[in-house]
Amino acid sequence: MWAWLLWESEALAQTPDVCVETEILAPPDHPGQSTEATRAVRFSVNRGDVPDPDRIDASAIANALASGAPPPADAPPVTVLLEGGLDPWRPGRAVVRLTAQGRALPPEAPLPVHVVFLVETSTTNASATTLDVRTDFSGIAPGGLYTPVERIRVVQAALRQWLAQWERPGTISIVVWDQQASVLLPPTEDREAARAAIDRLAVGLAPAKPIPGQFALPSAIEIAARRPAPCEDHRIVVFTDGPQVATPVGDPIDTFAGRLLRYSRLSVVVLPNGDKRAPEYEALAVAGRGVGWYADTTWEVAAALDRAVLPPRRVAQRLDWTVDFDPAWVAWAEPLGADPAGGPVAEGESWTRLYDVMLRPGARVHDGPVAVARWRADVRGWDAASSGEVPLRGSDIRDWAGQSPGQRAATAVVAYTELIRWRAAIHDWSSLLAAVEPTQSPVHAEIHAWFSSAARLWTGERGWSGSPFGRGR
């Protein structure tokens, strides 16, 4: 207790002027394709409904399955590739995949960072998230996957992963809040103490009885805003279920982030009960010059933490592209999902754009280009090309066995989307399931679970046999 009071009094006495060099002027870039692409499918499946085909962003889901190391530090700032693969379930059709990836950058100098986690431990039913991976959704009542305990479990798991790979010097602190804010872990450099505090996180840990005139989240932000030492980078990450919060005299919650000193960054990870939005917390993240992120699973929270605590650096200010198909060899080409082009590219970040293509007879024996991707990037400050062309020859459109792992995964995602949209039957489920290996990553495991559930419930007669797709179209 006395150690905490001493730290607090010393923090109040700091003069922020010595840290002007770490001033943060704007939020970090949001990824061109976020993990939210998986949420629309996840919530439908968990409710026992057929996913809305108009909300399935096949390009973004395929991008979440992208694997492999980023281009090395001596590569161009952005690498653009174009490849194609035959769809084994739809004769004459192919999936063309454009991928763009930012190169790796040399590590930054390991400057100290003070990280504060504000964790909501409310026991309200509005608090929720979903199980990371589930292969059997039968017998689950609507909403049965969503509990406050599960939300805390997911936050704990993500924090443990983050702590295991966090190598920067500096301090870590944890504040919990419900109707009151309480310090679970005063600022410490002791990683074992931080790990033990993460293990103690639990629903109901913060006091649930309000104190007249006090407001929990504003109080938690006020505590988190104090740094234990000058000239440390300062990161605050809020974990919440997202309902409206009480504030003094009705001030919007983002006004409290607006009072943070300019070397601070406050981000918000919202773990809502279902497919809900939390505009107050979106505004809080903007005011805090941080990341606003919706998440349900450990892998999504971990992705949010990576960007909130140590945002990746830009390698291109903007990337644009077009893909032109030769009508002599391609009858038509339909882009799938939202186009991520037009934004900045960060180090190691990947973008994916899929096209569902109907080939004309003889296209695959054509040795000339059947499609050309033309790209332009704002790479100011780099001694590198700012534009280029990438052709795709007909003879380079591979059959299933010859496709790269990433191309096979993308083709499988398109087949799943077509199954949902048009009841386009999949005659070889084993190949579809093998295209997304569940042991490769948590993302692969979840999407493999979607495929497994659909394989079990598809009757082969243009209909579904039961949950999770028994109440759908």
C-alpha positions as CSV (number, residue, x, y, z in Angstrom):
1,M,0.0,0.0,0.0
2,W,2.7,2.5,1.0
3,A,4.8,1.6,-2.0
4,W,1.8,2.4,-4.3
5,L,1.2,5.7,-2.5
6,L,4.9,6.6,-2.9
7,W,4.8,5.8,-6.6
8,E,1.6,7.8,-7.1
9,S,3.1,10.9,-5.4
10,E,6.3,10.7,-7.4
11,A,4.3,10.3,-10.6
12,L,2.2,13.4,-9.8
13,A,5.4,15.4,-9.4
14,Q,6.7,14.6,-12.9
15,T,7.1,17.3,-15.5
16,P,6.1,16.0,-19.0
17,D,8.2,18.6,-20.8
18,V,11.2,16.3,-20.8
19,C,9.4,13.8,-23.0
20,V,8.5,16.0,-26.0
21,E,10.6,13.7,-28.2
22,T,8.1,10.9,-27.8
23,E,5.0,13.0,-28.7
24,I,2.2,11.0,-30.3
25,L,0.2,13.0,-32.8
26,A,-2.2,10.5,-34.4
27,P,-3.6,6.9,-34.0
28,P,-1.6,4.1,-35.6
29,D,-2.8,2.9,-39.0
30,H,-5.6,0.4,-38.9
31,P,-4.8,-2.7,-41.0
32,G,-6.1,-2.7,-44.5
33,Q,-7.9,-6.0,-43.8
34,S,-8.8,-6.5,-40.1
35,T,-9.7,-9.6,-38.2
36,E,-13.3,-8.5,-38.1
37,A,-13.9,-10.3,-41.4
38,T,-14.3,-13.5,-39.4
39,R,-16.8,-12.2,-36.9
40,A,-19.9,-12.1,-39.1
41,V,-19.5,-15.8,-40.0
42,R,-18.6,-16.7,-36.4
43,F,-21.7,-15.2,-34.8
44,S,-24.0,-16.7,-37.4
45,V,-22.6,-20.2,-36.9
46,N,-22.7,-19.8,-33.1
47,R,-26.4,-18.8,-33.3
48,G,-27.3,-21.8,-35.5
49,D,-27.9,-19.7,-38.6
50,V,-26.6,-19.8,-42.2
51,P,-24.0,-17.0,-42.5
52,D,-25.3,-14.0,-44.5
53,P,-23.4,-14.5,-47.8
54,D,-23.3,-10.7,-48.3
55,R,-21.3,-10.3,-45.1
56,I,-18.7,-13.0,-46.0
57,D,-15.6,-11.1,-47.1
58,A,-13.7,-14.0,-48.8
59,S,-10.7,-11.8,-49.6
60,A,-10.2,-10.7,-46.0
61,I,-10.7,-14.2,-44.6
62,A,-8.2,-15.6,-47.1
63,N,-5.8,-12.8,-46.0
64,A,-6.2,-13.9,-42.3
65,L,-5.0,-17.4,-43.5
66,A,-1.9,-15.9,-45.2
67,S,1.3,-17.4,-43.8
68,G,5.0,-17.2,-44.2
69,A,7.6,-14.6,-43.3
70,P,7.4,-11.1,-44.7
71,P,9.9,-10.2,-47.5
72,P,13.4,-9.5,-46.0
73,A,14.7,-6.1,-45.1
74,D,16.6,-5.8,-48.4
75,A,13.4,-6.4,-50.5
76,P,11.4,-3.6,-52.1
77,P,9.1,-1.8,-49.6
78,V,6.0,-3.6,-51.1
79,T,6.0,-7.0,-52.9
80,V,3.0,-7.6,-55.2
81,L,2.2,-11.1,-56.5
82,L,-0.5,-12.6,-58.8
83,E,-1.4,-16.3,-58.9
84,G,-4.3,-18.4,-60.0
85,G,-5.7,-21.9,-59.3
86,L,-8.4,-24.0,-60.7
87,D,-11.4,-24.6,-58.5
88,P,-11.8,-28.4,-58.3
89,W,-15.5,-28.1,-57.3
90,R,-16.6,-25.9,-60.2
91,P,-15.5,-26.9,-63.7
92,G,-14.1,-24.1,-65.8
93,R,-13.7,-21.8,-62.8
94,A,-10.5,-20.4,-61.2
95,V,-9.6,-18.3,-58.3
96,V,-7.1,-15.5,-59.0
97,R,-5.3,-14.1,-55.9
98,L,-3.5,-10.8,-55.7
99,T,-1.3,-10.5,-52.6
100,A,0.7,-7.5,-51.4
101,Q,3.0,-7.5,-48.5
102,G,5.2,-5.0,-46.7
103,R,8.8,-5.9,-46.2
104,A,10.4,-6.4,-42.8
105,L,12.2,-3.6,-41.2
106,P,15.3,-3.7,-39.0
107,P,14.4,-3.8,-35.2
108,E,13.9,-0.5,-33.5
109,A,16.1,0.6,-30.6
110,P,14.6,-1.1,-27.5
111,L,13.5,2.0,-25.7
112,P,11.6,1.6,-22.4
113,V,7.8,1.3,-22.6
114,H,5.4,1.6,-19.7
115,V,2.3,-0.5,-20.5
116,V,-0.9,-0.4,-18.4
117,F,-3.8,-2.8,-19.0
118,L,-7.3,-1.7,-17.8
119,V,-9.4,-4.9,-17.5
120,E,-13.1,-4.8,-16.9
121,T,-14.1,-7.6,-14.5
122,S,-17.9,-7.0,-14.6
123,T,-20.3,-9.8,-13.9
124,T,-23.0,-8.4,-16.1
125,N,-24.5,-10.6,-18.8
126,A,-23.5,-8.0,-21.4
127,S,-19.9,-9.1,-20.9
128,A,-19.0,-11.8,-23.4
129,T,-16.8,-13.4,-25.9
130,T,-16.8,-16.7,-27.8
131,L,-14.8,-19.9,-27.4
132,D,-11.7,-19.8,-29.5
133,V,-12.3,-22.9,-31.5
134,R,-15.3,-25.2,-31.5
135,T,-15.9,-28.1,-33.9
136,D,-19.3,-29.2,-32.7
137,F,-22.0,-26.5,-32.3
138,S,-24.9,-28.9,-31.8
139,G,-26.8,-28.7,-28.5
140,I,-25.6,-25.1,-27.8
141,A,-28.5,-22.8,-27.0
142,P,-28.4,-19.3,-28.6
143,G,-26.0,-17.2,-26.6
144,G,-24.7,-20.2,-24.7
145,L,-21.1,-19.6,-25.8
146,Y,-21.1,-16.1,-24.3
147,T,-20.2,-15.5,-20.6
148,P,-18.2,-13.0,-18.6
149,V,-15.9,-15.8,-17.4
150,E,-15.0,-16.6,-21.0
151,R,-14.2,-13.0,-21.7
152,I,-11.7,-12.9,-18.9
153,R,-10.2,-16.2,-20.0
154,V,-9.6,-14.9,-23.5
155,V,-8.0,-11.7,-22.2
156,Q,-5.8,-13.7,-19.8
157,A,-4.6,-16.1,-22.6
158,A,-3.8,-13.1,-24.9
159,L,-1.9,-11.3,-22.2
160,R,0.1,-14.4,-21.4
161,Q,1.1,-14.7,-25.1
162,W,2.0,-11.1,-25.2
163,L,4.1,-11.2,-22.1
164,A,6.0,-14.3,-23.3
165,Q,7.3,-12.5,-26.4
166,W,7.6,-8.9,-24.9
167,E,11.2,-8.0,-24.8
168,R,11.2,-4.2,-24.4
169,P,12.5,-2.8,-21.1
170,G,10.1,-0.8,-19.0
171,T,7.3,-1.4,-16.5
172,I,3.9,-3.2,-16.6
173,S,0.8,-2.4,-14.6
174,I,-2.7,-3.8,-14.4
175,V,-5.8,-2.0,-13.2
176,V,-9.2,-3.7,-12.9
177,W,-12.5,-2.0,-12.9
178,D,-16.2,-2.7,-12.4
179,Q,-18.1,-0.1,-10.4
180,Q,-14.8,1.0,-8.9
181,A,-11.2,0.9,-10.2
182,S,-8.6,-1.1,-8.3
183,V,-4.9,-1.5,-8.9
184,L,-4.1,-5.2,-9.3
185,L,-0.4,-4.8,-10.2
186,P,1.5,-1.5,-9.5
187,P,4.1,-0.7,-12.1
188,T,6.9,-3.3,-12.1
189,E,9.7,-4.5,-14.2
190,D,9.3,-8.0,-12.6
191,R,7.8,-10.2,-15.4
192,E,7.1,-13.0,-13.0
193,A,5.0,-10.6,-10.9
194,A,3.2,-9.5,-14.0
195,R,2.5,-13.2,-15.0
196,A,1.1,-13.9,-11.5
197,A,-1.2,-10.9,-11.7
198,I,-2.5,-12.0,-15.1
199,D,-3.2,-15.4,-13.5
200,R,-5.3,-13.7,-10.8
201,L,-7.6,-11.9,-13.2
202,A,-11.2,-13.1,-12.6
203,V,-14.7,-12.0,-12.9
204,G,-15.8,-9.9,-9.9
205,L,-12.2,-9.0,-9.0
206,A,-12.9,-5.3,-8.9
207,P,-15.5,-3.9,-6.4
208,A,-19.0,-4.1,-7.8
209,K,-20.5,-1.5,-5.4
210,P,-20.3,2.1,-6.7
211,I,-19.0,4.9,-4.6
212,P,-21.2,8.0,-4.9
213,G,-19.4,10.7,-6.9
214,Q,-16.8,8.3,-8.3
215,F,-16.8,6.7,-11.8
216,A,-14.9,3.6,-12.5
217,L,-13.5,3.9,-16.0
218,P,-12.6,7.6,-15.7
219,S,-10.8,6.7,-12.4
220,A,-9.0,3.8,-14.1
221,I,-7.8,6.1,-16.9
222,E,-6.6,8.7,-14.4
223,I,-4.6,6.0,-12.6
224,A,-3.2,4.7,-15.8
225,A,-2.2,8.1,-17.1
226,R,0.6,8.4,-14.5
227,R,4.0,7.1,-15.6
228,P,6.5,5.7,-13.0
229,A,9.5,7.3,-14.8
230,P,9.9,10.1,-17.3
231,C,10.7,9.5,-21.0
232,E,9.2,6.1,-21.2
233,D,6.8,5.5,-24.1
234,H,3.4,5.1,-22.6
235,R,0.7,2.6,-23.7
236,I,-2.7,2.1,-22.1
237,V,-5.0,-0.8,-23.3
238,V,-8.6,-1.0,-22.2
239,F,-10.4,-4.4,-22.3
240,T,-14.2,-4.0,-22.0
241,D,-17.5,-5.6,-23.0
242,G,-18.7,-2.4,-24.5
243,P,-21.9,-1.1,-22.9
244,Q,-22.4,2.5,-22.1
245,V,-20.3,3.8,-19.2
246,A,-21.1,6.3,-16.5
247,T,-19.1,9.5,-16.4
248,P,-19.2,12.7,-14.3
249,V,-21.9,15.2,-15.4
250,G,-22.5,13.1,-18.5
251,D,-19.2,13.9,-20.2
252,P,-18.5,11.5,-23.0
253,I,-15.9,9.0,-22.0
254,D,-13.5,10.1,-24.8
255,T,-13.0,13.5,-23.0
256,F,-10.9,11.6,-20.5
257,A,-8.6,10.2,-23.1
258,G,-8.4,13.7,-24.6
259,R,-6.7,14.8,-21.3
260,L,-3.9,12.4,-21.6
261,L,-0.4,13.8,-22.2
262,R,0.8,13.7,-25.8
263,Y,3.3,11.0,-25.1
264,S,0.5,8.6,-24.2
265,R,-1.5,6.3,-26.4
266,L,-4.8,4.7,-25.2
267,S,-6.3,1.8,-27.2
268,V,-9.5,-0.1,-26.7
269,V,-10.3,-3.8,-27.3
270,V,-14.0,-4.4,-27.2
271,L,-15.2,-8.0,-26.5
272,P,-19.0,-7.6,-27.0
273,N,-21.9,-10.0,-26.5
274,G,-22.5,-10.9,-30.2
275,D,-22.3,-8.7,-33.3
276,K,-22.6,-5.4,-31.5
277,R,-20.9,-2.0,-31.8
278,A,-19.7,0.3,-29.1
279,P,-19.5,3.8,-30.5
280,E,-18.4,5.3,-27.2
281,Y,-15.4,3.1,-27.0
282,E,-14.6,3.7,-30.7
283,A,-14.5,7.5,-29.8
284,L,-12.4,6.7,-26.8
285,A,-9.7,5.0,-28.9
286,V,-9.7,7.9,-31.4
287,A,-9.3,10.5,-28.6
288,G,-6.5,8.4,-27.1
289,R,-4.6,8.3,-30.4
290,G,-4.8,4.5,-30.2
291,V,-6.3,1.4,-31.8
292,G,-10.0,0.6,-31.6
293,W,-10.6,-3.1,-32.1
294,Y,-13.4,-5.6,-31.8
295,A,-12.4,-9.1,-30.8
296,D,-13.8,-12.4,-29.6
297,T,-11.0,-14.9,-29.6
298,T,-7.5,-15.1,-28.2
299,W,-5.9,-14.7,-31.6
300,E,-7.9,-11.6,-32.3
301,V,-7.1,-10.0,-28.9
302,A,-3.4,-10.9,-29.4
303,A,-3.5,-9.2,-32.8
304,A,-5.0,-6.1,-31.2
305,L,-2.4,-6.1,-28.5
306,D,0.5,-6.2,-31.0
307,R,-0.8,-3.1,-32.8
308,A,-1.9,-1.2,-29.7
309,V,1.4,-1.6,-27.7
310,L,3.9,-1.4,-30.5
311,P,2.3,-0.3,-33.8
312,P,4.1,-1.5,-36.9
313,R,5.9,1.2,-39.0
314,R,4.8,2.2,-42.5
315,V,6.7,1.0,-45.5
316,A,4.4,2.7,-48.0
317,Q,2.1,5.7,-47.6
318,R,-0.4,4.3,-50.0
319,L,-0.9,1.3,-52.3
320,D,-3.3,1.1,-55.2
321,W,-3.8,-1.5,-57.9
322,T,-6.0,-2.7,-60.8
323,V,-6.3,-6.1,-62.2
324,D,-7.3,-6.4,-65.9
325,F,-8.4,-9.7,-67.4
326,D,-8.1,-10.5,-71.1
327,P,-11.6,-11.1,-72.5
328,A,-10.2,-13.4,-75.1
329,W,-9.4,-15.9,-72.3
330,V,-11.6,-14.9,-69.4
331,A,-15.4,-14.8,-69.9
332,W,-15.9,-12.8,-66.7
333,A,-14.1,-12.1,-63.4
334,E,-15.9,-11.1,-60.1
335,P,-14.0,-9.5,-57.3
336,L,-14.8,-10.9,-53.9
337,G,-15.2,-8.9,-50.8
338,A,-14.1,-5.3,-50.0
339,D,-11.1,-3.9,-51.9
340,P,-8.3,-3.1,-49.3
341,A,-6.3,-0.9,-51.8
342,G,-5.9,2.8,-51.2
343,G,-4.4,2.8,-47.7
344,P,-0.9,2.7,-46.1
345,V,1.0,-0.5,-45.8
346,A,2.9,-1.5,-42.6
347,E,6.0,-3.6,-42.2
348,G,5.1,-7.3,-42.5
349,E,1.4,-6.5,-43.3
350,S,-0.3,-8.5,-46.1
351,W,-3.3,-7.7,-48.3
352,T,-5.3,-10.1,-50.4
353,R,-7.8,-9.5,-53.2
354,L,-9.6,-12.6,-54.7
355,Y,-11.3,-12.8,-58.1
356,D,-13.8,-15.6,-59.1
357,V,-13.0,-16.2,-62.7
358,M,-14.7,-18.1,-65.6
359,L,-12.1,-19.3,-68.0
360,R,-12.7,-19.7,-71.7
361,P,-11.6,-23.0,-73.4
362,G,-7.9,-23.2,-74.0
363,A,-7.0,-20.5,-71.4
364,R,-4.7,-22.7,-69.4
365,V,-2.5,-23.6,-72.4
366,H,-2.1,-20.0,-73.4
367,D,1.4,-18.9,-72.7
368,G,0.6,-15.2,-72.7
369,P,-1.0,-13.2,-69.9
370,V,-4.7,-13.8,-69.1
371,A,-4.5,-11.1,-66.4
372,V,-2.2,-8.2,-65.5
373,A,-2.0,-6.5,-62.1
374,R,-0.9,-2.9,-62.2
375,W,0.1,-1.3,-58.9
376,R,1.3,2.1,-57.7
377,A,2.7,2.8,-54.3
378,D,3.7,6.0,-52.5
379,V,7.2,4.9,-51.2
380,R,8.6,8.3,-50.6
381,G,12.0,8.1,-48.8
382,W,12.8,4.7,-50.4
383,D,15.1,4.1,-53.3
384,A,12.7,1.7,-54.9
385,A,10.2,1.5,-57.8
386,S,6.9,3.2,-57.1
387,S,4.9,1.2,-59.7
388,G,4.9,-2.0,-61.7
389,E,3.1,-4.7,-63.6
390,V,2.6,-8.4,-62.6
391,P,1.3,-10.7,-65.4
392,L,-0.5,-14.0,-64.9
393,R,0.0,-16.4,-67.8
394,G,-2.7,-18.9,-68.5
395,S,-0.2,-21.8,-68.2
396,D,0.6,-20.6,-64.7
397,I,-3.0,-21.2,-63.4
398,R,-2.4,-24.4,-61.4
399,D,-4.5,-27.4,-60.8
400,W,-5.3,-28.3,-57.2
401,A,-2.2,-30.4,-56.6
402,G,0.1,-27.7,-58.0
403,Q,-1.2,-24.7,-56.0
404,S,0.7,-23.1,-53.2
405,P,-0.7,-23.6,-49.7
406,G,-1.9,-20.0,-49.7
407,Q,-3.7,-20.4,-53.0
408,R,-5.3,-23.7,-51.9
409,A,-6.6,-22.0,-48.7
410,A,-8.0,-19.1,-50.8
411,T,-9.7,-21.5,-53.2
412,A,-11.2,-23.4,-50.2
413,V,-12.6,-20.1,-48.8
414,V,-14.2,-19.3,-52.1
415,A,-15.7,-22.8,-52.3
416,Y,-17.2,-22.3,-48.8
417,T,-18.6,-18.9,-49.8
418,E,-20.2,-20.4,-52.9
419,L,-21.7,-23.2,-50.8
420,I,-23.3,-20.6,-48.5
421,R,-24.4,-18.3,-51.3
422,W,-25.5,-20.6,-54.1
423,R,-25.6,-24.1,-52.5
424,A,-22.7,-25.0,-54.9
425,A,-22.0,-28.6,-53.7
426,I,-18.6,-29.6,-52.5
427,H,-17.9,-33.2,-53.7
428,D,-14.5,-33.6,-52.0
429,W,-14.7,-32.4,-48.4
430,S,-11.3,-34.1,-47.5
431,S,-9.5,-31.8,-49.9
432,L,-11.3,-28.7,-48.7
433,L,-10.5,-29.6,-45.0
434,A,-6.8,-30.4,-45.9
435,A,-6.4,-26.9,-47.5
436,V,-6.7,-25.2,-44.1
437,E,-4.5,-27.2,-41.7
438,P,-5.8,-26.5,-38.1
439,T,-2.4,-26.9,-36.4
440,Q,-0.9,-24.1,-38.5
441,S,-2.4,-21.2,-36.5
442,P,-5.4,-20.4,-34.3
443,V,-7.0,-18.7,-37.4
444,H,-6.6,-21.9,-39.4
445,A,-8.1,-23.9,-36.5
446,E,-11.2,-21.7,-36.4
447,I,-11.8,-21.7,-40.1
448,H,-11.1,-25.4,-40.3
449,A,-13.9,-25.8,-37.7
450,W,-16.3,-23.9,-39.9
451,F,-15.5,-26.2,-42.8
452,S,-15.8,-29.3,-40.5
453,S,-19.2,-28.2,-39.3
454,A,-20.5,-27.6,-42.8
455,A,-19.2,-30.9,-44.0
456,R,-21.0,-32.8,-41.3
457,L,-24.3,-31.0,-41.8
458,W,-24.4,-30.8,-45.6
459,T,-26.9,-33.4,-46.9
460,G,-25.7,-33.3,-50.5
461,E,-29.2,-32.4,-51.6
462,R,-28.9,-28.6,-51.7
463,G,-29.9,-28.4,-48.1
464,W,-28.7,-28.6,-44.5
465,S,-29.5,-31.4,-42.0
466,G,-29.6,-29.2,-38.9
467,S,-27.7,-26.9,-36.5
468,P,-25.8,-24.7,-37.1
469,F,-27.4,-24.2,-40.4
470,G,-30.9,-25.5,-39.7
471,R,-32.7,-22.2,-39.6
472,G,-31.0,-20.6,-42.6
473,R,-32.0,-19.8,-46.1
